[in-house]
Amino acid sequence: MPLRKITDHTRPTQNHNLKSLESVPLPNKVEDGVMKMFFKQVEQVELDENPLTSVDDYISFNAEVSSNAGKCNALVKFVKSIGGANGRDAFKRAWSFVTTIDCRAYCNWLGIKKGANQKYGLKGTAIVKAVLGGIKLKASTKDITLQEFEISTMSFFIRAPDLIKKEKKRLL
Protein backbone atom coordinates (compact mmCIF):
# COMPACT_ATOMS: atom_id res chain seq x y z
CA MET A 1 0.00 0.00 0.00
CA PRO A 2 1.54 3.34 -0.98
CA LEU A 3 2.07 6.01 1.67
CA ARG A 4 -0.23 8.98 1.43
CA LYS A 5 1.36 12.38 1.32
CA ILE A 6 0.20 14.70 4.08
CA THR A 7 -0.85 18.03 2.72
CA ASP A 8 -0.95 21.27 4.65
CA HIS A 9 -4.71 21.23 5.08
CA THR A 10 -4.69 17.73 6.67
CA ARG A 11 -1.65 18.22 8.92
CA PRO A 12 -2.55 18.88 12.56
CA THR A 13 -1.20 22.10 13.98
CA GLN A 14 1.92 21.54 16.01
CA ASN A 15 1.86 22.32 19.71
CA HIS A 16 -1.89 22.87 19.59
CA ASN A 17 -2.28 21.79 23.23
CA LEU A 18 0.71 23.78 24.40
CA LYS A 19 -0.59 26.97 22.82
CA SER A 20 -3.94 26.58 24.50
CA LEU A 21 -2.26 25.98 27.87
CA GLU A 22 -0.02 29.02 27.46
CA SER A 23 -3.06 31.26 27.51
CA VAL A 24 -4.08 30.00 30.98
CA PRO A 25 -2.75 32.36 33.64
CA LEU A 26 -0.77 30.54 36.29
CA PRO A 27 -1.12 31.88 39.83
CA ASN A 28 1.84 33.51 41.50
CA LYS A 29 2.37 31.11 44.38
CA VAL A 30 3.48 33.69 46.92
CA GLU A 31 0.98 36.45 46.13
CA ASP A 32 -2.05 34.23 45.62
CA GLY A 33 -1.43 32.27 48.80
CA VAL A 34 -1.37 28.88 47.10
CA MET A 35 1.72 27.81 49.00
CA LYS A 36 2.20 30.81 51.24
CA MET A 37 3.00 28.80 54.35
CA PHE A 38 6.00 27.17 52.65
CA PHE A 39 7.53 30.53 51.79
CA LYS A 40 6.85 32.35 55.03
CA GLN A 41 9.65 32.63 57.54
CA VAL A 42 8.93 30.63 60.67
CA GLU A 43 10.84 31.04 63.88
CA GLN A 44 12.89 28.05 64.94
CA VAL A 45 11.46 26.32 68.01
CA GLU A 46 12.90 23.52 70.09
CA LEU A 47 10.80 20.54 71.12
CA ASP A 48 10.89 19.99 74.85
CA GLU A 49 7.66 18.02 75.26
CA ASN A 50 8.87 14.69 73.89
CA PRO A 51 7.93 12.04 74.63
CA LEU A 52 4.31 12.71 75.45
CA THR A 53 3.46 10.70 78.56
CA SER A 54 -0.32 11.08 78.80
CA VAL A 55 -3.40 11.96 76.78
CA ASP A 56 -3.49 15.37 78.47
CA ASP A 57 0.07 16.01 77.25
CA TYR A 58 -0.97 14.87 73.78
CA ILE A 59 -3.98 17.21 73.72
CA SER A 60 -2.03 20.25 74.92
CA PHE A 61 0.88 19.57 72.56
CA ASN A 62 -1.56 19.07 69.69
CA ALA A 63 -3.04 22.50 70.40
CA GLU A 64 0.46 24.02 70.33
CA VAL A 65 1.40 22.27 67.09
CA SER A 66 -1.83 23.33 65.37
CA SER A 67 -1.48 26.97 66.42
CA ASN A 68 2.30 27.43 66.19
CA ALA A 69 3.95 26.84 62.80
CA GLY A 70 7.37 26.75 64.45
CA LYS A 71 6.35 23.83 66.68
CA CYS A 72 4.87 22.02 63.70
CA ASN A 73 8.05 22.45 61.63
CA ALA A 74 10.19 21.39 64.58
CA LEU A 75 8.12 18.21 65.02
CA VAL A 76 8.33 17.42 61.29
CA LYS A 77 12.13 17.86 61.35
CA PHE A 78 12.38 15.76 64.53
CA VAL A 79 10.40 12.89 62.98
CA LYS A 80 12.47 13.12 59.80
CA SER A 81 15.68 12.84 61.83
CA ILE A 82 14.47 9.65 63.55
CA GLY A 83 14.52 7.67 60.30
CA GLY A 84 13.73 4.02 59.78
CA ALA A 85 14.69 1.22 57.42
CA ASN A 86 11.25 1.03 55.81
CA GLY A 87 7.75 2.40 56.28
CA ARG A 88 6.70 0.22 59.20
CA ASP A 89 9.99 0.78 61.00
CA ALA A 90 9.74 4.54 60.45
CA PHE A 91 6.19 4.63 61.89
CA LYS A 92 7.18 2.55 64.88
CA ARG A 93 10.27 4.64 65.61
CA ALA A 94 8.45 7.94 65.15
CA TRP A 95 5.56 7.07 67.46
CA SER A 96 7.95 5.55 70.03
CA PHE A 97 9.95 8.78 70.20
CA VAL A 98 6.91 11.09 70.18
CA THR A 99 4.67 9.18 72.65
CA THR A 100 5.16 6.78 75.53
CA ILE A 101 3.34 3.48 75.82
CA ASP A 102 1.10 4.97 78.55
CA CYS A 103 -0.05 7.70 76.17
CA ARG A 104 -0.60 5.23 73.31
CA ALA A 105 -2.70 2.97 75.59
CA TYR A 106 -5.39 5.66 75.86
CA CYS A 107 -5.49 6.65 72.19
CA ASN A 108 -6.81 5.02 69.05
CA TRP A 109 -7.42 6.16 65.50
CA LEU A 110 -11.12 7.01 65.77
CA GLY A 111 -11.47 7.68 69.51
CA ILE A 112 -13.77 4.70 70.01
CA LYS A 113 -14.55 3.66 73.57
CA LYS A 114 -12.92 0.34 74.49
CA GLY A 115 -14.50 -1.26 77.53
CA ALA A 116 -14.75 1.32 80.30
CA ASN A 117 -12.06 3.57 78.82
CA GLN A 118 -12.87 6.38 76.40
CA LYS A 119 -9.97 6.65 73.94
CA TYR A 120 -8.68 9.87 72.42
CA GLY A 121 -9.01 9.98 68.62
CA LEU A 122 -5.86 10.54 66.61
CA LYS A 123 -7.41 10.96 63.17
CA GLY A 124 -6.93 14.45 61.79
CA THR A 125 -4.84 15.81 64.67
CA ALA A 126 -1.95 18.16 63.95
CA ILE A 127 0.55 15.75 65.52
CA VAL A 128 -0.52 12.95 63.19
CA LYS A 129 -0.16 15.26 60.19
CA ALA A 130 3.28 16.38 61.33
CA VAL A 131 4.45 12.80 61.92
CA LEU A 132 3.25 11.78 58.46
CA GLY A 133 4.91 14.86 56.97
CA GLY A 134 8.21 14.03 58.65
CA ILE A 135 8.09 10.42 57.49
CA LYS A 136 7.30 11.44 53.91
CA LEU A 137 10.32 13.79 53.84
CA LYS A 138 12.70 10.84 54.09
CA ALA A 139 13.81 9.52 50.71
CA SER A 140 13.28 5.89 51.73
CA THR A 141 9.68 6.46 52.84
CA LYS A 142 8.49 9.27 50.55
CA ASP A 143 6.10 6.98 48.64
CA ILE A 144 4.18 5.87 51.74
CA THR A 145 0.44 6.14 51.24
CA LEU A 146 -2.01 7.52 53.77
CA GLN A 147 -3.61 4.08 54.04
CA GLU A 148 -0.29 2.45 54.98
CA PHE A 149 0.28 5.16 57.56
CA GLU A 150 -3.18 4.74 59.09
CA ILE A 151 -2.96 0.95 59.27
CA SER A 152 0.53 0.98 60.79
CA THR A 153 -0.41 3.67 63.30
CA MET A 154 -3.60 1.86 64.29
CA SER A 155 -1.82 -1.45 64.82
CA PHE A 156 0.95 0.20 66.83
CA PHE A 157 -1.52 1.98 69.13
CA ILE A 158 -3.81 -1.08 69.46
CA ARG A 159 -1.04 -3.17 71.02
CA ALA A 160 -0.15 -0.62 73.72
CA PRO A 161 -2.71 -1.70 76.40
CA ASP A 162 -1.66 -5.35 76.02
CA LEU A 163 1.99 -4.43 76.39
CA ILE A 164 1.23 -2.53 79.60
CA LYS A 165 -0.64 -5.56 80.99
CA LYS A 166 2.29 -7.83 80.13
CA GLU A 167 4.73 -5.44 81.78
CA LYS A 168 2.62 -5.30 84.97
CA LYS A 169 2.45 -9.12 85.10
CA ARG A 170 6.19 -9.34 84.61
CA LEU A 171 6.84 -6.94 87.49
CA LEU A 172 4.59 -8.89 89.89
N, C-alpha and C positions, 0 to 999 in steps of 0.2 A: 504494500500500500504506500503510495507516495506521500511525503510530508506536505502538509498544507502551509503555505506561506502566510504569516500573520501580517495583516495590513494594519495601518495606523488606526483605522476606525474600529478594529476588533481587539486591539491591544489594550489591556487594562492599564489605567493610569498608575504609575509607580508611586509608591509611598502614599497611597490614597488614605490609609488608616492613620499614618503618621501626621499627615497634614490636618486631618480632622481633629486629632488629639492636640496639636499645637495650638489650636484656637481656644482650648479649654484653659481658663486661668487657674494656675496652681496657687494655693494659699501660701502666704509667707508664714512659715511655721512659728516664728517668734511673735510677730504682730497679731496673727489671728488666734493665737492661744492653742493651736493644735497640740503642740508639744511644749508648752510654756514651762511646765515644771521641770523638764530635763535641762533647760537652758538657764534657769534661775539659780543664782548663787545661794547655797544653803550652808549655814554655819555648821562646822564640824562638831559633833557631840560624841562624847564617850558613853559607852553602855556600862552602867554599874549595877543594873538590876539582875543580871544573869547569874545563875539560873533562877527561874521563877519557881518558888517553892510552894505556892498555893494558888487556888483559883482567884482569891482576892488580889494577889500580886499580878496574876495574868490579866485581870480586868483593868486594874489601874495602869499597867504597862501598855495594854492595848489602847487605852484612851490617850496615853502620851504619844504612842506611835502614830495614831490616826490624826492627832492634832499638830504634831511637830515633825516637819519634813526632815530635820536633822537626825532625830531619833530613828526615823524610818530608814534613812540612808545608812546610818550606822549599823542598824540591825541587818540590812541587806549585805553590807560589806563583811560583817561578822560571820554571817552564814556562809558567804562565799569563801571566806578564809578557812572554814572548817573542812571543806572538801568531802571526798568520798570516792571509792573506787568505781561505783556505779550508782544508778538512781536509788535503789533501796538502801544502800549503804549511806548515801548522802542524806536521805530523809532521816534515817535512824540517828546518824551523828548530829544532824542539825537539831532535831527535837531533843536529843539527850543533852546537848549543850544549852539549849534555850530553856527547857523545863526540867524539873525533877520528876521522879516517879510519883511522888505524892500529888503533884499538880496534875499530872497526866491521869491519875486514877479518878479524878473528879471532873474530867472533860471527855466529851465525845464529839463526833462530827456534827450531829444535828441537835445536841442538847436534850436527848431523850432520857426520860427518867428510867433508871435501872434499879429495880427493887425499891428500897426506901430512899435512895439517894437521887436527888435531881442533879443531872450533869450540866455542865456549862457547854454551850454549843460553840464549836470552833469555826464553822462554815462562815465565810465572808468577813472574818475579823482581820484587822490590819496586820496582826502578827503573822497570820497564815499567809497573807499576800506577800509580806516581806520575806518570809522563809522561802516561799516558792520563787520569788524574784531572785534571791541570793543563790538558790540552787540552779536556776536557769542561766545565771551568769557564768557558771563554770563551763568550760569547753566540753568536758566529758559528759555533762548532764543537760546540755542546752536543749536537746530534743525531747525532754520529758514532757509528757502530756498532762493535762489537768487531771484526767481520770487516774493515771498512774500515781500522781501525787495524792489524790484523795484516798485511794485504796490503801496505799502504803501508810499514810497518816492514820487512817481509821484503824488498821490492824495494829499499828504501834501503840495507839492509845487504848485499844480494847484490852490488850494484855496487861496493862499496868495494875489493875486491881488484883489480878491473880498473882502477879509477881510480889506484891506487898504481902498477900496472904502467905505465900511460900516463905518469904523472908521472916515473917513473924513466927511461923512454925519452926523454922530453923533456929531462931534465937531462943525458943522455949526449951 
